[in-house]
């Protein structure tokens, strides 16, 4: 599946970073200026988050200019989603 290819590539890039704790993934969020967030891997299984991954695939394919997973959504939307997921 295409999402797995995106994640595999992003995870291999993240292994080089010591700033991401085990069980987490760095993602870059924003429509123009990108901001880095570190999220638990468990968020990747949530249907709402998978919708964002599909948007990332449509916009960037498998080329992520920031070197990690880049998601083209507003920071406010992302913060709202991750806040809801952290309470679930």
C-alpha positions as a Markdown table, in Angstrom:
| # | Residue | x | y | z |
|---|---|---|---|---|
| 1 | Unk | 0.0 | 0.0 | 0.0 |
| 2 | Unk | 1.3 | 3.5 | -0.8 |
| 3 | Unk | 0.9 | 4.8 | 2.7 |
| 4 | Unk | 3.3 | 2.1 | 3.9 |
| 5 | Unk | 5.9 | 3.3 | 1.4 |
| 6 | Unk | 5.6 | 6.9 | 2.6 |
| 7 | Unk | 6.0 | 5.8 | 6.3 |
| 8 | Unk | 8.8 | 3.4 | 5.6 |
| 9 | Unk | 10.8 | 6.1 | 3.8 |
| 10 | Unk | 10.0 | 8.7 | 6.5 |
| 11 | Unk | 10.8 | 6.3 | 9.4 |
| 12 | Unk | 14.2 | 5.4 | 7.8 |
| 13 | Unk | 15.0 | 9.1 | 7.6 |
| 14 | Unk | 13.9 | 9.6 | 11.2 |
| 15 | Unk | 16.2 | 6.9 | 12.5 |
| 16 | Unk | 19.1 | 9.3 | 11.8 |
| 17 | Unk | 17.7 | 11.9 | 14.1 |
| 18 | Unk | 18.3 | 11.6 | 17.9 |
| 19 | Unk | 15.5 | 14.1 | 18.6 |
| 20 | Unk | 12.6 | 11.7 | 18.0 |
| 21 | Unk | 11.8 | 9.4 | 20.9 |
| 22 | Unk | 11.2 | 5.7 | 20.3 |
| 23 | Unk | 7.6 | 5.1 | 19.3 |
| 24 | Unk | 7.2 | 8.6 | 17.8 |
| 25 | Unk | 7.5 | 10.2 | 14.3 |
| 26 | Unk | 8.4 | 13.7 | 13.3 |
| 27 | Unk | 6.1 | 15.3 | 10.8 |
| 28 | Unk | 6.1 | 18.7 | 9.1 |
| 29 | Unk | 2.8 | 20.6 | 9.0 |
| 30 | Unk | 1.8 | 23.7 | 7.2 |
| 31 | Unk | 0.6 | 25.0 | 3.9 |
| 32 | Unk | 3.4 | 27.4 | 3.2 |
| 33 | Unk | 5.7 | 27.6 | 6.3 |
| 34 | Unk | 6.3 | 24.1 | 7.7 |
| 35 | Unk | 6.5 | 23.4 | 11.5 |
| 36 | Unk | 7.8 | 20.2 | 12.9 |
| 37 | Unk | 5.7 | 18.1 | 15.3 |
| 38 | Unk | 6.6 | 14.8 | 17.0 |
| 39 | Unk | 3.7 | 12.5 | 17.3 |
| 40 | Unk | 3.1 | 9.0 | 18.7 |
| 41 | Unk | 3.1 | 6.3 | 16.0 |
| 42 | Unk | -0.3 | 5.1 | 17.3 |
| 43 | Unk | -1.9 | 8.2 | 15.6 |
| 44 | Unk | -1.1 | 6.7 | 12.2 |
| 45 | Unk | -3.8 | 4.0 | 12.7 |
| 46 | Unk | -6.6 | 6.6 | 13.3 |
| 47 | Unk | -8.9 | 7.1 | 10.2 |
| 48 | Unk | -8.7 | 10.9 | 10.5 |
| 49 | Unk | -4.9 | 10.9 | 10.5 |
| 50 | Unk | -4.9 | 8.4 | 7.6 |
| 51 | Unk | -6.9 | 11.0 | 5.6 |
| 52 | Unk | -4.1 | 13.5 | 6.2 |
| 53 | Unk | -1.6 | 10.9 | 4.9 |
| 54 | Unk | -3.6 | 10.5 | 1.7 |
| 55 | Unk | -3.5 | 14.2 | 1.2 |
| 56 | Unk | 0.2 | 14.2 | 1.7 |
| 57 | Unk | 0.5 | 11.4 | -0.9 |
| 58 | Unk | -1.6 | 13.3 | -3.4 |
| 59 | Unk | 0.4 | 16.5 | -3.0 |
| 60 | Unk | 4.0 | 15.2 | -2.5 |
| 61 | Unk | 3.9 | 11.6 | -3.7 |
| 62 | Unk | 7.0 | 10.0 | -2.2 |
| 63 | Unk | 9.1 | 13.1 | -2.3 |
| 64 | Unk | 9.0 | 15.0 | 0.9 |
| 65 | Unk | 11.1 | 18.2 | 0.6 |
| 66 | Unk | 11.7 | 18.5 | 4.4 |
| 67 | Unk | 13.2 | 15.1 | 4.6 |
| 68 | Unk | 10.5 | 13.7 | 6.8 |
| 69 | Unk | 6.8 | 13.2 | 6.4 |
| 70 | Unk | 5.2 | 16.5 | 5.2 |
| 71 | Unk | 1.4 | 17.0 | 5.6 |
| 72 | Unk | -0.2 | 19.8 | 3.7 |
| 73 | Unk | -2.8 | 21.1 | 6.2 |
| 74 | Unk | -3.1 | 24.1 | 8.5 |
| 75 | Unk | -1.4 | 24.0 | 11.8 |
| 76 | Unk | -4.7 | 24.7 | 13.6 |
| 77 | Unk | -6.3 | 21.7 | 12.0 |
| 78 | Unk | -3.4 | 19.5 | 12.9 |
| 79 | Unk | -3.3 | 20.7 | 16.5 |
| 80 | Unk | -7.1 | 20.1 | 16.8 |
| 81 | Unk | -6.8 | 16.6 | 15.4 |
| 82 | Unk | -3.9 | 15.6 | 17.6 |
| 83 | Unk | -5.6 | 17.1 | 20.7 |
| 84 | Unk | -8.6 | 14.9 | 20.0 |
| 85 | Unk | -6.4 | 11.8 | 19.4 |
| 86 | Unk | -4.5 | 12.4 | 22.6 |
| 87 | Unk | -7.8 | 12.3 | 24.6 |
| 88 | Unk | -9.1 | 9.1 | 22.9 |
